[in-house]
Amino acid sequence: MPDNTKYKPQTVGDLVIEDPNSLRRIAEYADGLRTGHMLMHGPKGTGKSAAADVIAKSRIDPDQWASAKSYQGSKMKSSDIEGILQDWNWQMLGGACPVTVINEIDLLAPATLEQLKSFMDEYGHLGQIVATTNNPHRLSVPMRDRFDIIEMPAISPQGFEKRIRETLDADGVSFDDTMLRDMLATTDGSWRGALSVREDIIVASKRAA
């Protein structure tokens, strides 16, 4: 099976974000120019989680701290909220700018979400919450107001083409440009769909070898 994980975005330059304003703001967070809480929203597969990971990695010295904690909203518990402050303290000891990633924040249980809001009010100035959601409308207005909200719109086939071509070239796989564009047109703006196209191409090239 083709290994797509080795092409997981490591820097802002690896992300596929066509909206220039969204790309600029995400780059500003990754560069540390902005340090407040941020919430990325958009359809599934548009790279929200990947962007969150890039921001978190950019804030941490890998020689001092392995990675920021990352949570899935559907699995996050009250005890996890209580542990964020301790995690931030450890990150600060390692010279990091504290950051925690919460994917699908709208799936937190209502009581846990309220606990997170209280935590942000009391301790939010010490670190940063980087959150993602497909459904921002499920969050209350007071909760949304605590974040800088960045839209991650669906990606066009043309937006995927450069990055997928780069990864195919890196794997030594040649493929017709027109056929690649036609296949990427079926992705519905999803990065996962683009990776599926990439896998189809690699499998076909191995069969033909």
N, C-alpha and C positions, 0 to 999 in steps of 0.2 A: 504493500500500500504506500503511495507517495507520502512523504513526510512534509505536511504543510506547516508544522509547528516551527520548523527552523526559519521560516519567513515571517514569524510573528513580529509585528512592529516593535522596534526598539527605540526609535526616536520619532519626533514629530514628522520628519521627512519621509518616514515609512508609512504614515497614515494616508488614507484616501479620503480627503475631505474637500469637496468642490466649492463649498460656500467660503469665500475669502474672509468674511468677518468671523465665522466660526473657527476657521483655521488659525487666524491671527490671535484670537482670544485663547485658544488652547495652547498655542505656542508661548503666549505670555505667561500662562500658568506653569508650563513646563520649564520656562526660563527663570521662574521665581519672581517675575515682575508683578504678578498678581498672586495673592496668598489666601484669599477668602474662600469660603465654601462655594462649590460649584455643582450644578446639576445639568447633565447632558441628556437631551430627550430627542427621540426620533423613532422611526420604524425599526423593526428587528433587522439585525445584520448590517447596520451602518457604521460599525466600528466604535460604538460608545465605550464598551468595556476595554477595548484595545487602547483607546485614547486615555482612559482613566489609568490604566497600567503604565502607560508611557509617562504621564504626569507624575505618578507616584514614584517611579524609578528615577526620574530626573531630580527628585527632591532628596534622594538618599544616596550616601556614599557607600557603594557596595563593599568596600573594605571594612566598613564599620557596622553595617546593618544589612542583612540579607534582602529584605523586602518589606514593604508596607503590608499591613493586614488587609485582606480583601474578603468581603462578606457577600453572600447572596441574601437578598431581603427576605425570601421565603423561609430561610433557615436561621435567621438572626433571632437571638433570644435576649431577654432582659439582661442576663449576665454578660452578654457580649457588649452591650452599651456600657455597662459598668467597667468593663475591661479596657475600653478605648483610652481612658486617661492614663492607666498604667502603661499601656503600649506606647502612648505618646511620650511618657517620661523616659522609657527605655530608648526610644528613638532620639530624643534630645541628648541623652547621655552619649549616644553614638555620633553626635554631631549632625543629626538630620533635622530637617524641617518637618515636624510631625504631620503625617497624612494617613487617612484611612479611606479605603474604597468601599462603597456600598452599591452593589449592582441590584437593579430592580428594587429600588428603595420603596416604591409604592406597594410592594408585597409584604412589607413589615406589618405585623399585627398592629391594630390601632393603638393598643396600650404601649407597645414597644416604640411605635412611631412618636407617641406623645413623650415618652421617656427620652428619646433621641432629641426632640425639640428642646426639652428642659436642659439636657446635657449641653447642647450647643449654646444655649443662653448663658449657662454658668461657666463653661470651660472652652467654648468655641474659639476664644481669642488665642488659645495656646497651640492650636493645630488647625488642620484643614480636613473637611469631609468632601470627598469627590464622589458624587453619586450619579447613577444612571437610571433611566426609566423609559419604557415604551409608552407610558400612560401618565403624563404629568397632571392631567385633570383629576386623577385619583388622589392627589395630594391636596391638602387644604391650602387655602390662600396664605394663612400665616406660616405654614411650613415652606411653601414655595418662596415666600418673601425672605427667607433666611439664606437663599442661594442666589448666586449669579447663574441665570438660566441660559444655556447655550443649545441652539437647535442643531441636530445632526440629520440633515435631510437624506432621502434616498439618493443613492449614487448612480450616475448614468453609466451605460456601458463604456462610453469613452473614458470616464473617470477610472474605471477598473483596468483599462487596456494597458496603460504604461506599467503599472505594478505587476500585473500578471505576466506581461512580456518579460519584465526583468527577472522574475523568478523562473520562467521557462528557460531563458538564456543561461541563467546560473546553473540550471540542471542539464544544460546541453541539449535541450529539446527545441527543434525548429518546427514552426507551424505557420500556415498561411495566415496573413494578416486579416484578410476578408473573412475567412472562416472563423477566426478568433472573435472578430467583432460580432458576427452573426450569433455565435454561441453565447457571448456575454450579454446579448440583447434579451436573453431569457432569464436573467438573474433577478429581475424585479427590484433592482437597487440594493441587493443584499451581498455583503462581502462573503458570507457563507456560500451563497450561490456561485460567486466568482471562483471560490476555491474548489467547488464541485466541478466547475468547468475545467479548471486547471487539472484536476485529478483525471477527468475523462480524457483529456489530451495526452497526459503522460501514460495512462494505461494503453491508449490506442497506439502510441509510439512504440511501446514495449512489445505489443502484439505484432507490429509491423517489422520489428527488428529481426 
